[in-house]
Amino acid sequence: MSSDSPSSHSSPGSASSLPAPVTLPAPEGLPAADAAASQVAPAPAEAAADREVPRMLAMAQQLMGTGAPDALKGAAELSHRAIVLLKQKPLADEDMWHRQLAAAWIIHGHAQRESGSPSGRTAAIKAYDEALALLAKVPNIINDEERHDRANLWTNRGRTYMEEESPEAQKEAVRCFDEAVKLRKQLPLENPSFRWGLTASLMNRGDALTRQSDPAALKEAVASYDEAIEHLKQLPYEEHAGTRSRLAIAYMNRGITWQCHGNPEAAAQAVRSFEESVKLLQGDFEAKEAEQEGILSCALMNHGNSLLSCQPPVPLQALESARVAMELVTDRERTEPMCGEVGIKGRHLKCRVLAFLLDHPPQGPGAPVGQDWITEATDAADEGMELARHWNLQGIPQFQPLAGDLFRFGSRIYQVSQPHFLAEFLLDSIDPDRSPGAPVRDPYMFHIAGEALWNAVVELEKAVPRTQDPEQREALLEVLGDLQKADERLRELRETHLAPAPGVGPALAMA
């Protein structure tokens, strides 16, 4: 795996390419070990190992390229066999042998890490440590490429630690990135690929520092992103879409780090960072692709969130950022998980902004109409929850917490503003017979629904005696009947799909 791709807070993950095979296939630049270069002619067993090990490692890399679980397992087994074979038949040239064995351990580490499991991460770190210990026995770095590749090794080790949540793991990740940065700064940075690698290590360092959350680490993280941005500006980002994207990600992650400071001054800095990110990707430029639109949508989402966190908040601009972000992913929000996440979070942001606007409506001529916001808010809640159900059916349930927030918001706004639609909303959100993929085993959803039903019934029962118009009175009674039926259906679903909840009261009784 290449370590030239930085991590990003803003997306589910960063794609990275596998290392290209070399004479002895080795990940990302560890020097090829050419047996013919040794002054000692290999014995027959050594010659067999020289032929078999490269074949095994080349096959391992090809298997990793598929990303399939069985292929990754096969890559780990092949690289392990290569390690065993190399250990059994050391080369006469010790430095060459250490480099070959380190290369095998690195490929093994990549295969383990790509499995995505906790045990795979543990095995990957052990493999990278074995490679580092072997390379420590070869202190003379023969060329810039080898220094670059050793920096990649430290970066991959750091990124593996970043996948753990503990503060200790993030601190170890920072130490790894510090080692990588130290090596990369010894390289001739007029070589664009070396400068590119340095920006990745600096951005990864900023990410790991941000995850530590303490003020000193956040300050260091901003400085790390600032340094990465300065190096990226020295690359041809105006002409190269990939470099432009990385620069946009650097600004966006810098903004997220400022947001983590949690004060109004930092929120203003975050807004400026997100605006720089949006500016880089919003215009037309050569080779603009879906990847750039995905990054732009994330930057707009973060921009909207930061505008709502400013003092004073800037809700109308935040709403516009959410709308544009959602438009960018409309065609892909049901087929690509990252776009689905933007679609759900965009609607979540819209609901938050609209709730603020309903509580603090703008004044003056030409101010927007509140009823339009109510319609947009209920539409956002409905659509966001439907999108979460869609991804739940695809085996991706991690959007449910956001869906729960949308449900709470939708229940409240329907109860207060459109009670005649509340029963339908609640059942569409929870009943799997009406909406496949509905979170019918989520106690939180039933709690919110019960609370909304109770509050709506209380308010309607107060309104009915005060209503003089017979038709209006009849309409209110019809809404009460619908709410009672919804309550009965929700109780059936609870009894079927959930264990009895303590404190569940009797069914709604209406006067």
Salt bridges, closest charged atoms under 4 A:
ASP4 OD2 - HIS148 NE2 3.88
ASP4 OD1 - ARG184 NH2 3.99
GLU28 OE2 - HIS148 NE2 3.97
GLU52 OE2 - ARG55 NH2 2.50
ASP129 OD1 - ARG157 NE 2.65
GLU130 OE2 - LYS126 NZ 3.62
ASP144 OD1 - ARG147 NH1 3.98
GLU146 OE1 - ARG99 NH2 3.15
GLU146 OE2 - ARG150 NH2 2.75
GLU163 OE2 - ARG113 NE 3.11
GLU164 OE2 - ARG121 NE 2.99
GLU172 OE2 - ARG157 NH1 2.67
GLU172 OE2 - ARG175 NH2 2.84
ASP178 OD1 - ARG205 NE 2.60
GLU179 OE2 - LYS182 NZ 3.71
ASP207 OD1 - HIS9 ND1 2.94
ASP207 OD1 - ARG211 NE 2.86
GLU220 OE1 - ARG205 NH2 2.57
ASP226 OD1 - ARG254 NE 2.62
GLU227 OE2 - LYS185 NZ 2.74
GLU238 OE1 - ARG244 NH2 3.43
GLU275 OE2 - HIS303 NE2 3.42
GLU276 OE2 - LYS279 NZ 3.67
GLU293 OE1 - ARG332 NH2 3.52
GLU320 OE1 - ARG323 NH1 3.90
GLU333 OE1 - ARG347 NH1 3.19
GLU336 OE1 - ARG332 NH1 3.49
GLU341 OE2 - LYS345 NZ 2.76
GLU376 OE1 - ARG323 NH2 2.66
GLU376 OE2 - LYS350 NZ 2.98
GLU383 OE1 - ARG347 NE 3.14
GLU386 OE1 - ARG334 NH1 2.87
ASP405 OD2 - HIS348 NE2 3.17
ASP405 OD1 - ARG408 NH2 3.65
ASP428 OD1 - ARG434 NE 2.99
ASP431 OD2 - ARG489 NE 2.84
ASP433 OD2 - ARG489 NH2 3.03
GLU459 OE2 - LYS462 NZ 3.95
ASP487 OD2 - ARG491 NE 3.29
GLU492 OE1 - ARG489 NH1 3.08
